[in-house]
Amino acid sequence: MIFNSIPFLIGFLPLSLLVYYLTPMKGRNVTLLLLSLFFFSWGSPQYLGLMAASVLVNYAGVRWMDGLAQKTPRKRLLVALVTFNLLILFVFKYLGFFFWNLNGLLGTQITVRQLVWPLGISFYTFQVLSYVLDVYKGQFPASKNLLQVALYFLMFPQLASGPIMRWDELSPQFAPRLIRPNLMADGAERFVVGLFKKVLVANSFWTLWQTVKGYDPSKMSALLAWVGILGFTFYIYFDFSGYMDMAIGTANLFGFQLQENFDFPYTSKSIGEFWRRWHMTLGRFFRDYLYIPMGGSREGTGRYLLALFTVWFTTGLWHGAAWHYILWGLWFGVLILVEHWGLKRVLGRIPSFFAHLYTMILVIIGWVFFALPNLSTAGAYLRAMAGGGGLWDRTGFYYLYTYALLFLLAVALSTRAPQRVLRRMKYHMNPPRRVVFLLGLVLMLILSTAFILNQSYSPSMYIGF
């Protein structure tokens, strides 16, 4: 089940809210866990037993580890738990990729059946690992409450696409919760805006990208190539950030507050800043559990290079079991390295416009590697962007003209300006303005629902990661 689907919008969400708030306060965590299991089983019913086993193993294993006084047994148990969780992720997500590369190296013909992934397996795994590692480091004691641990791992608003929350951020919210009308109102607003961004904005750009991608890049004008990849650039941002808005809004409706995952990344003025604003909880995970433990920039150049390579290789691999994702990750690793070795100081001195232009051009080039399946295809597309097939043509102008208003809307929504206007409106809200505001949200909901009814199944791209 996905948020931008009719079964969720007119079935699961309203009914689950009704059941949840009719449940006595002390029983709401049980109700939410049962709802989360139903949400998970809608798309992955065959893996309910696996997820139950995972919860029990991690709950019991972490409690056992936390009770050990000696360092060596604690570390061995930590390694066992980390291996257990990564092995589940490997089997479902990377086993086929592993044997595909092995066959290429050894000339063998080993085949494995590609398994359907459990919903949100990558996000779930990292959430579990953060709990295991934080208890090991002594950040907090292992929880004795199995219900809360299970809910932390499986709570449905964040299960499919994050954000990746830490135990000490989410667990205090498991206490009995009163109905909070203001939070619920903010959640409903956030959900509708996210639905609009995902269904109308992102999916429209996806149509553009799929159309342009179908052209032969050797005959593609630079204008058409840029229009296409700009479509993908806005698609992936509004797809993921829109779905994240829906996740945060849904959590608000149930009385929870989740971490923000985006901070207007397309306004950044360096690649480092871009990654501090894009998928922030994933970046935080790699920083705290991989980069810093490996020494980061504090242990000399060699350790820094190794840590940087490991983080960006893993970032690419996390996004998908394919080399073009790894290449995309390493592309940003190299750019971060160049900025670390001096370019960052230059960017701080030049006019903001040029720093922003530099950042967006390199981000867009990175999206070429991400969106296309191999280096040769990406190379051909980059040559088209450079004018290898001519600077412009009628086709390029046609798609630019057709999507011009959508591009202008996307540019505006990628900045803080609409948010500031909305805040001022809400601050000075009087009854007539409140009516206009609510009618606007209702119109967005109606339009989004109409688009869903008119479109085929369109999950967020990041659900597949």
Buried (B, 14 or more C-beta within 10 A) or exposed (E): BBBBBEEBBEEBBEEBBEBBBEBEEEEBBEBBBBBBBBBBBBBBEEBBEBBEEBBEBBBBBBBBBBEBEEEEEBEEBBEEBBEBBEEBBBBBBBBBBBBBEEEEEEEEEEEEEEEEBBBBBBBBBBBBBBBBBBBBEEEBEBBEEEEBBBBBBBBBBBBBBBBBBBBEBBBEBBEEBEEBEEBBEBBBBBBBBBBBBBBBBBBBBBEBBEEBBEBEBEEBBBBBBBBBBBBBBBBBBBBBBBBBBBBBBBBBBBBBBBBBBBBBBBBBBBBBBBBBBBBBBBBBBBBBBBBEEBBBBEEEEEBBEBBBBBBBBBBBBBBBBBBBBBBBBBBBBEBBBEBEEEBBEEBEEEEEEEBBEBBBEBBBBBBBBBBBEEEEBBBBBBBBBEEBBBEBBEBBBEBBEEBEEBBEBBEEBBEEEEEEEBEEBEEEEEEEEEEEBEEEBEEBBEBBBEBBEEBEEBBBBBBEB
